[in-house]
Amino acid sequence: MVAMVSGLVPIDLCASTGLLCSSCGFLLIQPKQTKCGHRYCTVCLESLFQTSDEAGCCICQEKLHRWQVYADRAAENDTFTTKVQCPAHKDGCDWKGSLRSYLNSHRAQCDVQVESCVNAPFGCNVVGPRKKMGWHEAEECEWRMQHCPYCDTPCACKLMKEHMTMCSQCKEDCSLCGRRGLSKEELSKHCDVDLGDCPKVKVSCPFERAGCQEKPQREVLNEHLQEAQQAHMVQLLSLTLSLQSQISSTEDVNVGFKQLVMDKVLALTGLVSQSMKPASIDEASRASGTEDPCISALAKKTESLEKVLCVLNRELYKYENTIELLQRQCLQNEQVIEDLQRRSKAMKGQSHLFGPSPPMNCNGVIVWRIENFSSRLSAARSGQKTSFYSSTFSTHPFGHKLCCRIYPYGDGSGKGTHVSLFLAIVRSEYDDVLPWPFKQKVTFALLDQVNQNHVKESFIPDVLSASFQKPKTHMNIASGCPRFVRQDLLLNPSNSYLRNDTIFLKVVVDTSGLGL
């Protein structure tokens, strides 16, 4: 069967007039013949019947019916042997031959055929002739892969400088003493103020606490100590006298504090003794038959205060019990709230899988906004929650029902290095009348929120995979791109894919050609 080729015309138009489409005027592609005898490309004929099963012939205007057209094998064989010219002849290709030869060999070998760089999914926008693209992809493209000369990690040329700043094996030179070939870890130890061995590093003088403010280089520290020996001794003596003065003043304060504590203890002892005497004095005065009015008043006041204290203690005990009861109720309420929050999160996480409401997007396109991506990545890295789903969408109000599944820390071949993104088919009430297997082209895109430099990845479903057959359970196994986008590219602060801890993913399903 002839592949879908756009805009091909035979070299000899007069001899091949019958092999031209009655609609587009180009060489017939998958020719079909109507009852009125005119020929159409399959795609052109489908466009005529796009809105109805009846249409008018473009040549004779005779009414045509969808079931009154037939595949024209003879015209297809003649089309294969028709002499054509390479569509790139305006760019310098002088190839001529049969359509069969063009499809089988020349189309894949034409040096002037315009094509995109193989690194286009990563962001390269260069388009040009095939003979130049090979050199571009090997020598010029900023997204071509290279290996780090130190750790042998593959990395895009555009990101190599950034990788070098983070590579632990990258060799650097000490900017102070000029020592060469040090790794980042070795350079850090080499320049350490306390444990390093760089002679040019400025270190603190051992007499810094005594008042020396100079910071000589390590190689001249001994010379500094010898030259400033007398000044250091004077500073040390001054510091010693200052410390002695502080110790003496501290001891004076300590003695005064001890005396104050003793005075307070004696005064408190006296008050306690006085509070215990009135009752005994009152009893003695009653035994002797005499009664002092002051003592009696003091005893009554003391008794009254004791009663008030008892009442206050009882009230305090009641309040303590009430507080303890309220605390237990608060704890129970907190547990109930936490349980409701967990159920709410679980319902939100599965709301796209269950429920009677139809999907929001019915045109095969969804833009997925993912907030708190850093915490989701941490949860995936620790294994707490490795993936989560998007809301459902469909290719048509009555079409295939789909959803996406993302692994922030990767899955399969992309685990630990990439973000994995997959498409899953969800069972719907229209599956019995939909075409299976699902074979529409799917495009994933990580949206650049500033420069529109989106990362895109496309795939055609494997028609033999169980993931794209009619669902027998609630959802098929998700399938797609385990190495959708590198984590270092996504998390790089110089890029604008992750902003305000939020990313946007766009999924586009090609809905052309869908039908029963």
C-alpha positions as CSV (number, residue, x, y, z in Angstrom):
1,M,0.0,0.0,0.0
2,V,1.3,3.5,-0.9
3,A,2.6,5.5,2.0
4,M,1.2,8.9,2.7
5,V,3.3,11.3,0.6
6,S,2.2,14.9,0.1
7,G,2.4,16.9,-3.1
8,L,3.9,14.4,-5.6
9,V,3.1,14.9,-9.3
10,P,4.2,12.7,-12.2
11,I,6.9,14.0,-14.5
12,D,4.7,13.3,-17.6
13,L,1.4,14.9,-16.7
14,C,-0.2,14.2,-20.0
15,A,0.5,10.4,-19.8
16,S,-0.6,10.2,-16.2
17,T,-3.7,12.3,-16.1
18,G,-5.8,9.4,-14.9
19,L,-3.5,8.9,-11.9
20,L,-4.2,12.4,-10.5
21,C,-6.6,12.8,-7.6
22,S,-9.9,14.5,-8.6
23,S,-9.8,16.6,-5.4
24,C,-6.2,17.6,-4.6
25,G,-4.8,17.3,-8.1
26,F,-1.6,15.4,-7.0
27,L,-0.6,11.8,-7.6
28,L,-3.1,9.3,-6.2
29,I,-2.4,8.1,-2.7
30,Q,-4.2,4.8,-1.8
31,P,-6.6,5.4,-4.8
32,K,-10.3,4.7,-4.6
33,Q,-12.8,4.9,-7.5
34,T,-16.4,6.1,-7.3
35,K,-19.4,4.8,-9.3
36,C,-19.0,7.7,-11.7
37,G,-15.5,6.5,-12.6
38,H,-13.4,9.3,-11.0
39,R,-10.5,8.5,-8.7
40,Y,-9.7,10.0,-5.3
41,C,-7.0,9.7,-2.6
42,T,-8.3,7.9,0.4
43,V,-7.7,10.9,2.6
44,C,-9.4,13.3,0.1
45,L,-12.4,11.0,-0.1
46,E,-12.7,10.8,3.6
47,S,-12.7,14.6,3.8
48,L,-15.7,14.6,1.4
49,F,-17.7,12.3,3.6
50,Q,-16.5,14.1,6.8
51,T,-20.0,15.5,7.7
52,S,-22.3,13.1,5.9
53,D,-22.4,9.7,4.1
54,E,-23.3,11.5,0.9
55,A,-21.2,14.0,-1.1
56,G,-21.0,15.4,-4.6
57,C,-18.2,14.4,-7.0
58,C,-15.7,17.2,-7.5
59,I,-15.7,16.6,-11.3
60,C,-19.2,15.7,-12.4
61,Q,-21.2,16.7,-9.2
62,E,-22.9,13.3,-9.2
63,K,-24.2,12.3,-5.8
64,L,-21.8,9.8,-4.1
65,H,-22.4,7.4,-1.2
66,R,-19.8,6.2,1.2
67,W,-20.5,2.5,0.4
68,Q,-20.3,3.1,-3.4
69,V,-16.5,3.6,-3.5
70,Y,-14.0,0.9,-4.1
71,A,-10.2,0.4,-3.8
72,D,-8.6,0.7,-7.2
73,R,-5.7,-1.8,-7.3
74,A,-4.9,-1.2,-10.9
75,A,-4.5,2.5,-10.4
76,E,-2.4,1.8,-7.3
77,N,-0.1,-0.5,-9.3
78,D,0.2,2.1,-12.1
79,T,1.0,4.8,-9.5
80,F,3.9,2.7,-8.2
81,T,5.5,2.6,-11.7
82,T,4.8,6.3,-12.4
83,K,8.0,8.4,-12.9
84,V,8.2,11.2,-10.4
85,Q,10.8,13.8,-9.4
86,C,12.1,14.3,-5.9
87,P,10.1,16.9,-4.1
88,A,13.4,18.5,-3.1
89,H,14.4,19.2,-6.7
90,K,14.1,23.0,-6.0
91,D,16.8,22.6,-3.4
92,G,19.1,20.9,-5.8
93,C,18.2,17.2,-5.9
94,D,18.0,16.0,-9.5
95,W,16.8,12.4,-8.8
96,K,14.1,11.0,-11.0
97,G,12.6,7.5,-10.9
98,S,9.5,5.5,-10.1
99,L,7.3,6.2,-7.1
100,R,8.2,2.7,-5.7
101,S,11.9,3.5,-5.9
102,Y,11.4,6.9,-4.3
103,L,9.5,5.3,-1.3
104,N,11.8,2.3,-0.9
105,S,15.1,4.0,-1.1
106,H,15.6,7.6,-2.2
107,R,13.3,9.3,0.3
108,A,15.4,7.9,3.2
109,Q,18.7,8.7,1.4
110,C,18.1,12.1,-0.2
111,D,20.9,14.5,1.0
112,V,18.9,17.6,0.4
113,Q,15.7,16.4,2.1
114,V,14.9,18.9,4.9
115,E,14.6,17.4,8.4
116,S,14.9,18.5,12.0
117,C,17.8,17.8,14.3
118,V,17.6,14.5,16.2
119,N,18.0,16.6,19.4
120,A,14.8,18.5,18.7
121,P,13.0,16.9,21.7
122,F,15.6,18.5,23.9
123,G,15.3,22.0,22.5
124,C,17.3,22.2,19.3
125,N,15.3,24.1,16.7
126,V,17.8,23.7,13.7
127,V,16.2,22.5,10.5
128,G,18.2,21.8,7.3
129,P,19.2,19.4,4.5
130,R,20.1,15.9,5.6
131,K,23.7,16.2,4.3
132,K,24.3,19.1,6.6
133,M,22.4,17.8,9.7
134,G,24.9,15.0,10.2
135,W,27.7,17.4,10.7
136,H,25.5,19.7,12.8
137,E,24.4,16.8,15.1
138,A,28.0,15.6,15.6
139,E,29.9,18.9,15.8
140,E,27.7,21.9,16.2
141,C,24.5,21.1,18.1
142,E,24.6,22.5,21.6
143,W,22.4,19.6,22.8
144,R,24.7,16.8,21.5
145,M,25.9,14.5,24.2
146,Q,29.5,14.5,25.6
147,H,31.2,12.7,28.4
148,C,32.6,14.6,31.3
149,P,36.4,14.3,31.1
150,Y,36.6,13.8,34.9
151,C,33.7,11.6,35.9
152,D,32.7,10.2,32.4
153,T,29.0,11.2,33.0
154,P,27.1,11.8,29.7
155,C,25.9,15.4,29.5
156,A,24.6,17.8,26.9
157,C,27.2,20.3,25.7
158,K,24.9,23.2,26.7
159,L,24.8,21.9,30.3
160,M,28.5,20.8,30.5
161,K,29.7,24.0,32.2
162,E,27.0,23.7,34.8
163,H,27.9,20.1,35.3
164,M,31.5,21.0,35.7
165,T,30.7,23.4,38.6
166,M,29.0,20.5,40.4
167,C,31.2,17.6,39.4
168,S,33.1,16.3,42.5
169,Q,35.8,14.8,40.3
170,C,36.5,18.1,38.4
171,K,40.1,19.2,38.8
172,E,40.8,22.8,39.8
173,D,43.8,24.9,40.7
174,C,44.3,26.7,44.0
175,S,43.9,30.4,43.4
176,L,46.2,31.2,46.3
177,C,49.3,29.0,45.9
178,G,48.7,27.8,42.4
179,R,48.7,24.1,43.2
180,R,47.2,22.2,40.2
181,G,45.0,19.2,39.7
182,L,42.9,19.2,42.9
183,S,39.4,17.8,43.1
184,K,36.8,20.0,44.8
185,E,37.1,17.9,48.0
186,E,40.9,18.1,47.9
187,L,40.8,21.8,47.3
188,S,38.4,22.3,50.2
189,K,40.8,20.4,52.5
190,H,43.8,22.2,51.0
191,C,42.4,25.7,51.8
192,D,41.0,24.8,55.2
193,V,42.1,27.4,57.8
194,D,42.7,24.9,60.6
195,L,43.6,21.6,58.9
196,G,44.8,22.7,55.4
197,D,48.3,22.9,54.0
198,C,48.0,25.9,51.6
199,P,50.9,28.2,52.6
200,K,49.0,31.3,51.3
201,V,45.9,30.9,53.4
202,K,45.5,33.6,56.0
203,V,45.2,32.1,59.5
204,S,44.4,33.6,62.9
205,C,47.3,34.5,65.2
206,P,47.4,32.3,68.4
207,F,47.4,35.5,70.4
208,E,44.1,36.7,68.9
209,R,42.3,36.3,72.2
210,A,45.0,38.4,73.8
211,G,44.2,41.2,71.3
212,C,46.3,40.6,68.2
213,Q,44.3,41.6,65.1
214,E,46.7,40.5,62.4
215,K,46.0,37.5,60.1
216,P,49.3,36.4,58.5
217,Q,49.7,33.7,55.9
218,R,50.4,30.3,57.1
219,E,53.9,30.3,55.6
220,V,54.9,33.5,57.5
221,L,53.1,32.7,60.8
222,N,56.4,31.8,62.6
223,E,58.0,35.0,61.4
224,H,55.0,37.0,62.7
225,L,55.2,35.3,66.1
226,Q,58.9,36.2,66.4
227,E,58.5,39.8,65.3
228,A,55.6,40.5,67.5
229,Q,56.8,38.5,70.5
230,Q,57.1,41.5,72.8
231,A,53.8,42.9,71.8
232,H,52.1,39.5,72.3
233,M,53.5,39.3,75.9
234,V,52.2,42.8,76.7
235,Q,48.8,41.8,75.3
236,L,48.8,38.6,77.2
237,L,49.7,40.3,80.4
238,S,46.9,42.8,79.9
239,L,44.4,40.0,79.3
240,T,45.6,38.2,82.4
241,L,45.1,41.3,84.6
242,S,41.7,41.8,83.1
243,L,40.7,38.3,83.9
244,Q,41.9,38.5,87.4
245,S,39.9,41.7,87.9
246,Q,36.8,40.0,86.6
247,I,37.4,37.0,88.9
248,S,37.7,39.3,91.9
249,S,34.5,41.2,91.1
250,T,32.7,37.9,90.5
251,E,33.8,36.6,93.9
252,D,32.5,39.8,95.6
253,V,29.2,39.5,93.9
254,N,29.0,35.8,94.9
255,V,29.6,36.7,98.6
256,G,27.0,39.4,98.5
257,F,24.5,37.0,96.9
258,K,25.1,34.4,99.5
259,Q,24.6,37.0,102.3
260,L,21.3,38.1,100.6
261,V,20.1,34.5,100.5
262,M,20.9,33.9,104.2
263,D,19.0,37.1,105.1
264,K,16.0,36.0,103.1
265,V,16.1,32.5,104.8
266,L,16.2,34.0,108.3
267,A,13.4,36.4,107.6
268,L,11.3,33.6,106.2
269,T,12.0,31.5,109.3
270,G,10.8,34.3,111.5
271,L,7.6,34.7,109.6
272,V,6.9,31.0,109.9
273,S,7.5,31.1,113.6
274,Q,5.2,34.0,114.1
275,S,2.4,32.3,112.1
276,M,2.6,29.3,114.4
277,K,2.6,31.2,117.8
278,P,-0.9,32.8,117.9
279,A,-2.7,29.5,118.4
280,S,-0.4,28.3,121.2
281,I,-0.5,31.8,122.9
282,D,-4.3,31.8,122.6
283,E,-4.5,28.4,124.4
284,A,-2.1,29.6,127.1
285,S,-4.0,32.8,127.7
286,R,-7.3,30.8,127.9
287,A,-5.8,28.4,130.4
288,S,-4.6,31.2,132.6
289,G,-8.0,33.0,132.4
290,T,-6.7,36.0,130.5
291,E,-7.3,36.8,126.8
292,D,-5.3,39.3,124.8
293,P,-7.5,41.1,122.2
294,C,-4.7,41.4,119.6
295,I,-3.9,37.8,119.8
296,S,-7.5,36.8,119.5
297,A,-7.9,39.0,116.4
298,L,-4.8,37.5,114.8
299,A,-6.0,34.0,115.6
300,K,-9.4,34.7,114.0
301,K,-7.8,36.3,110.9
302,T,-5.5,33.3,110.6
303,E,-8.4,30.9,110.9
304,S,-10.4,32.9,108.3
305,L,-7.4,32.9,105.9
306,E,-7.1,29.1,106.3
307,K,-10.8,28.6,105.4
308,V,-10.3,30.9,102.3
309,L,-7.3,28.9,101.3
310,C,-9.2,25.6,101.6
311,V,-12.0,27.0,99.4
312,L,-9.4,28.1,96.9
313,N,-7.7,24.8,96.9
314,R,-11.0,23.0,96.2
315,E,-11.8,25.4,93.3
316,L,-8.3,24.9,92.0
317,Y,-8.8,21.1,92.1
318,K,-12.1,21.5,90.2
319,Y,-10.4,23.7,87.5
320,E,-7.6,21.2,87.2
321,N,-10.1,18.3,86.6
322,T,-12.0,20.5,84.1
323,I,-8.8,21.3,82.2
324,E,-7.7,17.7,82.1
325,L,-11.1,16.7,80.7
326,L,-10.9,19.4,78.0
327,Q,-7.4,18.3,77.1
328,R,-8.6,14.7,76.6
329,Q,-11.5,16.0,74.4
330,C,-9.1,18.2,72.3
331,L,-6.9,15.2,71.8
332,Q,-9.9,13.1,70.6
333,N,-11.0,15.9,68.3
334,E,-7.5,16.2,66.8
335,Q,-7.5,12.5,66.1
336,V,-10.9,12.8,64.4
337,I,-9.7,15.8,62.3
338,E,-6.5,13.9,61.2
339,D,-8.6,10.9,60.2
340,L,-11.0,13.2,58.2
341,Q,-8.0,14.9,56.5
342,R,-6.5,11.6,55.5
343,R,-9.8,10.5,54.0
344,S,-10.2,13.8,52.2
345,K,-6.8,13.5,50.7
346,A,-7.5,9.9,49.6
347,M,-10.8,11.0,48.0
348,K,-9.0,13.8,46.2
349,G,-6.3,11.5,45.0
350,Q,-8.9,9.1,43.6
351,S,-11.5,11.6,42.4
352,H,-10.2,11.3,38.9
353,L,-10.8,7.5,38.9
354,F,-14.3,7.3,40.4
355,G,-17.4,9.3,40.3
356,P,-20.3,9.9,37.9
357,S,-19.1,13.2,36.4
358,P,-17.6,13.2,32.9
359,P,-14.0,14.3,32.3
360,M,-13.5,18.0,32.0
361,N,-11.3,17.9,28.9
362,C,-12.9,16.2,25.9
363,N,-10.6,17.3,23.0
364,G,-7.6,15.1,23.7
365,V,-5.6,17.9,25.5
366,I,-4.9,18.4,29.2
367,V,-2.7,20.9,31.0
368,W,-1.7,19.4,34.3
369,R,-0.7,21.9,37.1
370,I,1.4,20.1,39.8
371,E,2.1,22.1,43.0
372,N,4.5,21.3,45.8
373,F,6.7,19.4,43.4
374,S,9.7,19.5,45.8
375,S,7.8,17.7,48.5
376,R,6.4,15.2,46.0
377,L,9.9,14.5,44.7
378,S,11.2,14.0,48.3
379,A,8.3,11.6,49.1
380,A,9.0,9.7,45.9
381,R,12.8,9.5,46.6
382,S,12.1,8.1,50.1
383,G,9.6,5.6,48.8
384,Q,6.6,7.0,50.7
385,K,4.6,7.8,47.5
386,T,6.4,7.1,44.2
387,S,3.7,8.2,41.8
388,F,0.3,10.0,41.5
389,Y,-2.3,10.5,38.8
390,S,-3.8,13.4,36.9
391,S,-7.5,14.1,36.4
392,T,-9.1,12.2,33.5
393,F,-9.6,13.6,30.0
394,S,-10.9,12.1,26.8
395,T,-10.3,12.3,23.0
396,H,-14.0,13.2,22.5
397,P,-17.1,13.6,24.7
398,F,-17.8,9.9,23.8
399,G,-14.2,8.9,23.1
400,H,-11.4,7.1,24.9
401,K,-11.0,8.1,28.5
402,L,-7.4,8.7,29.6
403,C,-5.3,9.9,32.5
404,C,-1.6,10.5,33.2
405,R,0.7,9.0,35.8
406,I,3.9,10.7,36.9
407,Y,6.9,9.3,38.8
408,P,8.8,12.4,40.1
409,Y,11.9,10.2,41.0
410,G,11.6,8.1,37.8
411,D,10.6,4.6,37.1
412,G,12.2,1.7,35.2
413,S,15.2,2.9,33.1
414,G,14.7,6.5,34.3
415,K,14.6,5.9,38.1
416,G,16.9,8.2,40.0
417,T,17.8,10.3,37.0
418,H,14.6,11.3,35.1
419,V,11.0,12.2,35.7
420,S,8.8,9.4,34.2
421,L,5.5,10.2,32.6
422,F,3.0,7.6,31.4
423,L,-0.5,7.5,29.8
424,A,-3.2,5.1,31.1
425,I,-6.5,4.2,29.5
426,V,-9.4,4.3,31.9
427,R,-12.5,2.2,31.4
428,S,-15.6,4.2,30.2
429,E,-19.2,3.5,29.2
430,Y,-18.4,4.0,25.5
431,D,-15.6,1.4,25.2
432,D,-17.8,-1.1,23.4
433,V,-18.3,1.2,20.4
434,L,-14.7,2.6,20.2
435,P,-11.9,1.4,17.9
436,W,-9.3,-0.8,19.6
437,P,-6.4,-1.0,20.1
438,F,-5.8,2.7,20.9
439,K,-3.1,3.9,18.4
440,Q,-3.2,7.7,18.4
441,K,0.0,9.6,18.6
442,V,0.7,11.1,22.1
443,T,2.9,14.1,22.8
444,F,4.1,15.0,26.3
445,A,5.4,18.5,27.0
446,L,7.1,20.1,30.1
447,L,6.1,23.8,29.7
448,D,8.8,26.5,30.1
449,Q,7.0,29.2,32.2
450,V,9.2,32.0,30.9
451,N,11.1,31.4,27.6
452,Q,8.6,28.9,25.9
453,N,11.5,26.5,25.5
454,H,9.3,23.5,26.1
455,V,10.6,19.9,26.5
456,K,8.6,17.6,24.3
457,E,8.5,13.8,23.8
458,S,6.2,11.9,21.5
459,F,5.4,8.2,21.1
460,I,3.1,6.0,19.0
461,P,1.3,3.4,21.1
462,D,2.4,-0.2,20.6
463,V,-0.7,-1.9,19.3
464,L,0.4,-5.3,20.7
465,S,0.8,-3.9,24.2
466,A,-2.0,-4.8,26.7
467,S,-1.8,-1.1,27.9
468,F,-3.6,0.1,24.8
469,Q,-6.2,-2.7,24.4
470,K,-9.8,-2.4,25.6
471,P,-9.8,-2.1,29.4
472,K,-10.9,-5.3,31.3
473,T,-10.4,-3.7,34.7
474,H,-10.9,-0.1,35.9
475,M,-7.6,1.0,34.3
476,N,-4.9,-0.4,32.1
477,I,-1.3,-0.4,33.1
478,A,0.2,3.0,32.3
479,S,2.8,3.2,29.5
480,G,4.8,6.0,28.0
481,C,8.2,7.7,28.6
482,P,10.2,6.4,31.6
483,R,12.9,9.0,30.7
484,F,10.7,11.9,29.9
485,V,12.9,14.7,31.3
486,R,16.1,14.7,33.3
487,Q,15.8,15.7,36.9
488,D,18.9,18.0,36.8
489,L,17.4,19.8,33.8
490,L,14.1,20.3,35.6
491,L,15.6,21.4,38.9
492,N,18.2,23.7,37.4
493,P,17.6,27.2,38.8
494,S,18.7,28.8,35.6
495,N,15.8,27.1,33.8
496,S,12.2,28.1,34.2
497,Y,10.4,24.8,34.2
498,L,9.9,24.8,38.0
499,R,8.7,28.1,39.4
500,N,7.0,28.7,42.8
501,D,7.5,24.9,43.4
502,T,5.0,24.3,40.5
503,I,5.4,22.7,37.1
504,F,3.0,22.5,34.1
505,L,2.7,19.4,31.9
506,K,0.7,19.4,28.7
507,V,-0.5,16.2,27.1
508,V,-1.8,16.2,23.5
509,V,-3.4,13.2,21.9
510,D,-3.7,13.3,18.1
511,T,-7.5,12.9,17.5
512,S,-7.3,13.0,13.7
513,G,-8.7,9.9,12.0
514,L,-10.6,8.7,15.1
515,G,-13.9,7.0,14.3
516,L,-15.9,3.9,14.6
